[in-house]
């Protein structure tokens, strides 16, 4: 079989084999850390915390941490503070010329940006760790804590901060010596870790009479259709029409070949969903930590409610245009085309070419933003269709986009190693397209 032969080829390449085993070892170490509870907490009394994180916003936080959030683990805060810091640093690159300069300095600039991101991550952790401790203090009985209150809180803030920094270091090691983007893989592993248990919970629910096996089969078929649609969104590009994209040098068509300019349907990737959910999490976190009964807070803390999903969808569409505008520069594209001696027939070089690219990007970004918004609210639709909230999380949202994007990106890197050693790729026809072709790396 082709699959077996491909696996054999993978393990024939010494460098690829070493990278895969190294990655698996780091992932195993990360997963083991989930079961190490914070010192001073009785692990047998975490039932209330697990109930709180079974669904809703807390469920999302627990999913991204691979279950460590509900386990009161040393890795409870996961890698999300680093992701938040990375987003803030990217936005600073738009506002402050100093960060714009660093982004253009190549490797040295990247190292400085990474250093600033780490510092900001520590700052976020110092603020977020006490908030997490307040939550578990409110949720767990007093008998669950077996240490002095001040010492417990102080030591836990230090441990939670160190835990996230350690997870961040593990991700960087995967990127350097393993296969794939380490930070993205760690997030994906946390998501995948909960998939089997949630699937079997859904299985048991259906087998016990809630719709029966037919309903389960329909759910699985629809789930695969959603996954296929997400793959198309991740890989999708659109080429400027032939009559506009032909590249001409002098009075002759360049090489007699028509050239195309590939433009991404989803140039913003998963970032708009992350931005929108970060904003929408605030009311829910306030409600969860303070037990607020405000109507506004209650309405926007229900992640399956109408108002929450309506506002989330609008924010995603807005952030898609915003993020596309800062990542795709029509002025730079027009300048590069002019430097290479090309132009668009019927469109004057310069400002008119910039306006043309801007028009094309606006037109193809709109359907991409609508698709992102639909994927983000699909879990709520799935819940309305009587699918359990635990399994519904895998029908869309950030989790599905990250899952699909990271898998494609990792497979693309494995395929590159195979093709470089003159082995067959992972597919009979074509090549695997990762996030480098469609989705911004996390």
C-alpha positions as CSV (number, residue, x, y, z in Angstrom):
1,X,0.0,0.0,0.0
2,X,1.1,3.6,-0.7
3,X,0.6,4.7,2.9
4,X,2.8,2.0,4.3
5,X,5.5,2.7,1.7
6,X,5.3,6.4,2.5
7,X,5.8,5.7,6.2
8,X,8.8,3.5,5.4
9,X,10.3,6.3,3.3
10,X,9.8,8.7,6.2
11,X,11.8,6.5,8.5
12,X,14.5,5.9,5.9
13,X,15.5,9.5,6.1
14,X,17.7,9.9,9.2
15,X,17.2,13.6,9.6
16,X,13.4,13.4,9.2
17,X,13.2,10.4,11.5
18,X,15.2,12.2,14.2
19,X,13.0,15.3,13.9
20,X,9.8,13.3,14.2
21,X,11.0,11.4,17.2
22,X,12.2,14.6,18.9
23,X,8.8,16.3,18.2
24,X,7.0,13.3,19.7
25,X,9.2,13.3,22.8
26,X,8.6,17.0,23.4
27,X,4.8,16.5,23.0
28,X,4.9,13.6,25.4
29,X,6.7,15.8,28.0
30,X,4.1,18.6,27.5
31,X,1.2,16.2,28.0
32,X,2.8,14.7,31.2
33,X,2.9,18.2,32.6
34,X,-0.9,18.4,32.4
35,X,-1.2,15.9,35.3
36,X,1.1,17.8,37.7
37,X,-1.3,19.7,39.9
38,X,-0.2,23.0,41.6
39,X,1.4,22.3,45.0
40,X,-1.0,23.0,47.8
41,X,-4.2,21.7,46.0
42,X,-5.8,18.4,46.7
43,X,-6.3,16.8,43.2
44,X,-9.2,14.7,44.5
45,X,-11.3,17.8,45.0
46,X,-11.2,19.3,41.5
47,X,-14.7,18.2,40.5
48,X,-16.2,21.7,40.7
49,X,-13.5,23.1,38.5
50,X,-14.0,20.4,35.9
51,X,-17.7,21.1,35.9
52,X,-17.1,24.8,35.3
53,X,-14.8,24.0,32.3
54,X,-17.1,21.4,30.7
55,X,-18.5,24.0,28.3
56,X,-18.7,27.7,27.5
57,X,-15.8,30.1,27.5
58,X,-14.0,28.2,30.3
59,X,-14.4,25.1,28.1
60,X,-12.5,26.9,25.3
61,X,-9.7,27.9,27.7
62,X,-9.5,24.3,28.9
63,X,-9.4,23.0,25.4
64,X,-6.5,25.3,24.3
65,X,-4.6,24.2,27.4
66,X,-5.1,20.5,26.7
67,X,-7.2,20.0,29.8
68,X,-4.6,21.5,32.1
69,X,-6.9,24.4,33.0
70,X,-9.5,22.1,34.7
71,X,-6.7,20.1,36.3
72,X,-5.2,23.1,38.1
73,X,-2.0,22.0,36.5
74,X,1.4,23.8,36.4
75,X,0.6,24.3,32.7
76,X,-3.0,25.6,33.4
77,X,-2.5,28.9,31.5
78,X,-1.1,27.1,28.5
79,X,0.4,28.9,25.6
80,X,-2.4,31.5,25.1
81,X,-0.6,34.3,27.0
82,X,2.2,34.0,24.5
83,X,-0.3,34.2,21.6
84,X,-1.9,37.3,23.1
85,X,1.6,38.9,23.5
86,X,2.4,38.0,19.9
87,X,-0.8,39.7,18.7
88,X,-0.1,42.8,20.7
89,X,3.5,43.0,19.3
90,X,2.1,42.6,15.7
91,X,-0.3,45.5,16.3
92,X,2.5,47.6,17.7
93,X,4.3,47.1,14.4
94,X,1.4,49.1,12.8
95,X,1.5,52.0,15.2
96,X,5.2,52.5,16.2
97,X,7.9,53.1,13.6
98,X,10.5,51.3,15.8
99,X,8.7,48.0,15.6
100,X,8.2,48.5,11.8
101,X,11.9,49.0,11.5
102,X,12.6,45.8,13.5
103,X,10.2,43.8,11.2
104,X,12.4,44.9,8.2
105,X,15.8,44.0,9.8
106,X,15.6,40.3,9.0
107,X,16.9,37.8,11.5
108,X,18.3,40.3,14.0
109,X,15.0,42.2,14.1
110,X,13.1,39.0,14.5
111,X,15.2,38.0,17.5
112,X,14.5,41.4,19.2
113,X,10.8,41.1,18.5
114,X,10.8,37.6,20.0
115,X,12.6,39.0,23.1
116,X,10.0,41.8,23.5
117,X,7.2,39.2,23.0
118,X,8.7,37.1,25.9
119,X,8.9,40.1,28.2
120,X,5.2,41.0,27.4
121,X,4.2,37.4,28.0
122,X,5.7,37.5,31.5
123,X,3.8,40.7,32.2
124,X,0.5,39.1,31.0
125,X,1.1,36.1,33.1
126,X,1.8,38.1,36.2
127,X,-1.7,39.7,35.7
128,X,-3.5,36.5,34.6
129,X,-2.2,34.0,37.1
130,X,-3.7,35.8,40.2
131,X,-7.0,35.9,38.3
132,X,-6.9,32.2,37.7
133,X,-6.1,31.6,41.3
134,X,-9.1,33.7,42.4
135,X,-11.3,31.6,40.2
136,X,-10.2,28.3,41.6
137,X,-10.4,29.7,45.2
138,X,-14.0,30.5,44.5
139,X,-14.8,27.2,42.9
140,X,-13.0,24.8,45.2
141,X,-13.9,24.1,48.9
142,X,-11.5,25.3,51.6
143,X,-10.5,21.7,52.3
144,X,-9.0,21.5,48.8
145,X,-6.1,23.8,49.8
146,X,-3.5,22.3,52.1
147,X,-1.0,25.2,52.3
148,X,-0.8,28.7,53.8
149,X,-3.0,31.0,51.7
150,X,-0.3,33.7,51.1
151,X,2.5,31.2,50.4
152,X,0.1,29.2,48.1
153,X,-0.9,32.2,46.0
154,X,2.7,33.6,45.7
155,X,4.2,30.2,44.8
156,X,1.4,29.4,42.4
157,X,1.9,32.7,40.5
158,X,5.6,31.9,40.1
159,X,4.8,28.3,39.1
160,X,2.1,29.2,36.6
161,X,4.3,31.9,35.0
162,X,7.3,29.4,34.8
163,X,5.0,26.7,33.4
164,X,3.9,28.9,30.5
165,X,7.4,30.0,29.8
166,X,8.5,26.4,29.8
167,X,5.7,25.4,27.4
168,X,6.8,28.4,25.2
169,X,10.4,27.0,25.3
170,X,9.2,23.6,24.3
171,X,7.5,25.0,21.3
172,X,10.6,26.9,20.2
173,X,12.6,23.7,20.5
174,X,10.1,21.9,18.3
175,X,10.5,24.6,15.7
176,X,14.3,24.5,15.8
177,X,14.9,20.8,16.0
178,X,11.6,19.1,15.3
179,X,9.0,19.2,12.5
180,X,6.4,21.9,12.1
181,X,5.7,25.1,14.0
182,X,6.2,24.3,17.7
183,X,3.8,26.8,19.2
184,X,1.0,25.8,16.8
185,X,1.6,22.1,17.4
186,X,1.3,22.5,21.1
187,X,-2.0,24.2,20.7
188,X,-3.2,21.6,18.2
189,X,-2.2,18.7,20.6
190,X,-4.2,20.3,23.3
191,X,-7.2,20.4,21.0
192,X,-6.8,16.9,19.7
193,X,-6.3,15.5,23.2
194,X,-9.9,16.2,24.0
195,X,-11.4,14.9,20.7
196,X,-11.5,11.2,21.5
197,X,-13.2,11.6,24.9
198,X,-15.8,14.1,23.5
199,X,-16.5,11.9,20.5
200,X,-17.2,8.8,22.7
201,X,-19.3,11.0,25.0
202,X,-21.4,12.0,21.9
203,X,-21.4,8.3,20.9
204,X,-22.8,7.3,24.2
205,X,-25.4,10.0,24.2
206,X,-26.7,8.9,20.8
207,X,-26.6,5.2,21.5
208,X,-28.6,5.8,24.7
209,X,-31.6,7.0,22.7
210,X,-30.9,10.7,21.9
211,X,-31.4,10.3,18.1
212,X,-29.9,6.9,17.8
213,X,-27.1,5.7,15.4
214,X,-28.6,7.4,12.4
215,X,-28.3,10.8,14.0
216,X,-24.6,10.0,14.9
217,X,-23.9,9.0,11.3
218,X,-25.4,12.3,10.0
219,X,-23.3,14.2,12.5
220,X,-20.1,12.5,11.4
221,X,-20.9,13.1,7.7
222,X,-21.6,16.8,8.4
223,X,-18.4,17.1,10.5
224,X,-16.3,15.8,7.6
225,X,-18.0,18.2,5.2
226,X,-17.1,21.0,7.5
227,X,-13.5,19.8,7.7
228,X,-13.3,19.6,3.9
229,X,-14.7,23.2,3.6
230,X,-12.2,24.4,6.2
231,X,-9.4,22.8,4.2
232,X,-10.6,24.6,1.0
233,X,-10.7,27.9,2.9
234,X,-7.2,27.3,4.3
235,X,-5.7,26.4,0.9
236,X,-7.8,28.6,-1.2
237,X,-6.3,31.2,-3.5
238,X,-7.7,33.1,-6.4
239,X,-5.9,34.2,-9.5
240,X,-6.4,37.7,-11.1
241,X,-8.2,37.2,-14.4
242,X,-6.0,36.4,-17.4
243,X,-6.6,39.6,-19.2
244,X,-5.5,41.6,-16.2
245,X,-2.6,39.4,-15.0
246,X,-0.6,39.0,-18.2
247,X,2.9,40.2,-17.7
248,X,4.4,42.1,-20.6
249,X,8.0,43.3,-21.1
250,X,8.3,46.0,-23.8
251,X,5.9,45.1,-26.6
252,X,6.2,41.4,-26.3
253,X,4.4,39.0,-24.0
254,X,6.8,37.7,-21.4
255,X,8.2,34.4,-22.6
256,X,4.9,33.8,-24.5
257,X,3.4,32.7,-21.2
258,X,0.6,34.2,-19.3
259,X,1.5,34.9,-15.7
260,X,-0.9,35.0,-12.8
261,X,-0.9,36.8,-9.5
262,X,-2.3,34.5,-6.8
263,X,-4.3,36.3,-4.2
264,X,-5.5,34.6,-1.0
265,X,-9.2,34.3,-0.3
266,X,-8.3,34.1,3.4
267,X,-5.2,36.2,3.7
268,X,-5.9,36.9,7.4
269,X,-5.9,33.2,8.4
270,X,-7.2,32.4,11.9
271,X,-6.2,35.8,13.4
272,X,-9.6,37.5,13.0
273,X,-11.3,34.8,15.0
274,X,-8.6,35.0,17.7
275,X,-9.0,38.8,17.9
276,X,-12.8,38.6,18.1
277,X,-12.9,35.8,20.7
278,X,-10.3,37.7,22.8
279,X,-12.7,40.6,23.0
280,X,-15.8,38.5,23.5
281,X,-14.2,36.5,26.3
282,X,-14.1,39.6,28.6
283,X,-17.8,39.6,29.6
284,X,-17.8,35.8,30.1
285,X,-14.6,35.9,32.2
286,X,-16.1,38.7,34.3
287,X,-19.3,36.6,34.8
288,X,-17.3,33.5,35.6
289,X,-14.9,35.1,38.1
290,X,-17.2,37.6,39.8
291,X,-20.6,35.7,39.5
292,X,-22.1,38.9,38.0
293,X,-25.8,38.7,37.3
294,X,-25.9,41.8,34.9
295,X,-28.2,41.2,31.9
296,X,-25.5,42.4,29.5
297,X,-22.9,40.1,31.0
298,X,-25.2,37.1,31.0
299,X,-26.2,37.7,27.3
300,X,-22.6,37.9,26.2
301,X,-21.3,35.1,28.4
302,X,-23.5,32.6,26.6
303,X,-21.3,31.5,23.7
304,X,-24.2,29.7,22.2
305,X,-26.6,32.6,22.4
306,X,-27.8,34.8,19.5
307,X,-26.2,38.1,20.6
308,X,-22.8,36.6,21.4
309,X,-22.6,35.0,17.9
310,X,-24.0,38.0,16.0
311,X,-21.4,40.3,17.5
312,X,-18.7,37.7,17.1
313,X,-19.5,37.3,13.4
314,X,-19.5,41.1,12.8
315,X,-16.2,41.5,14.6
316,X,-14.6,38.6,12.6
317,X,-15.7,40.3,9.3
318,X,-14.3,43.6,10.4
319,X,-11.0,42.1,11.7
320,X,-10.6,40.1,8.5
321,X,-10.5,43.3,6.5
322,X,-8.3,45.0,9.1
323,X,-5.8,42.2,9.2
324,X,-5.8,41.7,5.4
325,X,-5.1,45.5,5.0
326,X,-2.0,45.3,7.3
327,X,-0.6,42.0,5.8
328,X,-1.3,42.7,2.0
329,X,0.2,45.9,0.7
330,X,-1.2,46.9,-2.7
331,X,1.4,49.7,-3.0
332,X,4.3,47.2,-2.5
333,X,2.7,44.8,-5.0
334,X,2.4,47.6,-7.6
335,X,6.0,48.7,-7.0
336,X,7.3,45.1,-7.3
337,X,5.5,44.7,-10.6
338,X,6.9,48.0,-11.9
339,X,10.5,47.0,-10.9
340,X,10.1,43.7,-12.7
341,X,9.1,45.4,-15.9
342,X,5.5,44.3,-15.7
343,X,2.1,46.0,-15.9
344,X,-1.6,45.2,-16.1
345,X,-3.0,45.8,-19.6
346,X,-5.6,48.6,-19.5
347,X,-4.4,49.8,-16.1
348,X,-1.9,52.6,-15.7
349,X,1.1,51.9,-13.5
350,X,1.2,53.6,-10.2
351,X,-1.9,54.8,-8.3
352,X,-4.3,53.1,-10.8
353,X,-2.6,49.7,-10.3
354,X,-2.7,50.1,-6.5
355,X,-6.5,50.9,-6.8
356,X,-7.0,47.8,-9.0
357,X,-5.2,45.5,-6.5
358,X,-7.2,47.1,-3.6
359,X,-10.5,46.5,-5.5
360,X,-9.6,42.8,-6.2
361,X,-8.6,42.2,-2.6
362,X,-11.8,43.8,-1.2
363,X,-13.9,41.6,-3.5
364,X,-12.2,38.3,-2.6
365,X,-11.8,39.2,1.1
366,X,-15.6,39.6,1.6
367,X,-16.5,35.9,0.9
368,X,-13.4,34.8,2.9
369,X,-14.6,36.9,5.9
370,X,-18.1,35.5,5.6
371,X,-16.7,31.9,5.6
372,X,-14.6,32.7,8.6
373,X,-17.6,34.1,10.5
374,X,-19.7,31.0,9.6
375,X,-16.9,28.6,10.8
376,X,-16.7,30.6,14.0
377,X,-20.4,30.3,14.9
378,X,-20.8,26.7,13.6
379,X,-20.4,25.2,17.1
380,X,-23.5,27.2,18.3
381,X,-25.5,26.0,15.3
382,X,-24.4,22.4,16.1
383,X,-25.6,22.9,19.7
384,X,-29.0,24.1,18.5
385,X,-29.0,20.9,16.4
386,X,-28.9,18.9,19.7
387,X,-25.2,18.0,19.4
388,X,-23.5,18.0,22.8
389,X,-21.5,21.2,23.6
390,X,-18.3,19.2,24.1
391,X,-18.3,17.6,20.6
392,X,-19.8,20.8,19.0
393,X,-16.6,22.6,19.7
394,X,-14.9,20.6,16.9
395,X,-17.4,21.8,14.3
396,X,-15.8,25.1,13.8
397,X,-14.3,28.1,15.6
398,X,-10.6,28.6,16.2
399,X,-10.2,24.9,17.2
400,X,-11.0,23.5,13.7
401,X,-9.0,26.2,11.8
402,X,-6.0,25.6,14.0
403,X,-6.4,21.8,13.7
404,X,-6.6,21.8,9.9
405,X,-4.0,24.5,9.4
406,X,-1.3,22.9,11.6
407,X,-1.9,19.4,10.2
408,X,-1.5,20.7,6.6
409,X,1.6,22.8,7.5
410,X,3.2,19.8,9.2
411,X,2.4,17.5,6.3
412,X,3.8,20.0,3.9
413,X,7.2,20.0,5.8
414,X,7.3,16.2,5.8
415,X,6.6,16.1,2.1
416,X,9.3,18.7,1.4
417,X,11.8,16.3,3.2
418,X,10.6,13.4,1.1
419,X,10.7,15.2,-2.3
420,X,14.2,16.6,-1.4
421,X,15.5,13.0,-1.1
422,X,13.7,12.0,-4.4
423,X,10.9,10.0,-2.7
424,X,7.2,10.3,-3.7
425,X,5.2,12.9,-1.9
426,X,2.2,12.3,0.4
427,X,-0.3,12.7,-2.4
428,X,-0.5,11.0,-5.8
429,X,-1.3,14.3,-7.6
430,X,-0.3,17.8,-6.5
431,X,1.4,18.8,-3.3
432,X,0.1,19.5,0.2
433,X,-0.5,23.2,0.7
434,X,0.2,24.4,4.3
435,X,-0.5,27.7,6.0
436,X,2.3,29.3,4.1
437,X,0.0,29.4,1.2
438,X,-3.1,30.5,3.0
439,X,-3.1,30.9,6.7
440,X,-0.9,33.2,8.8
441,X,1.3,31.2,11.2
442,X,0.3,31.5,14.8
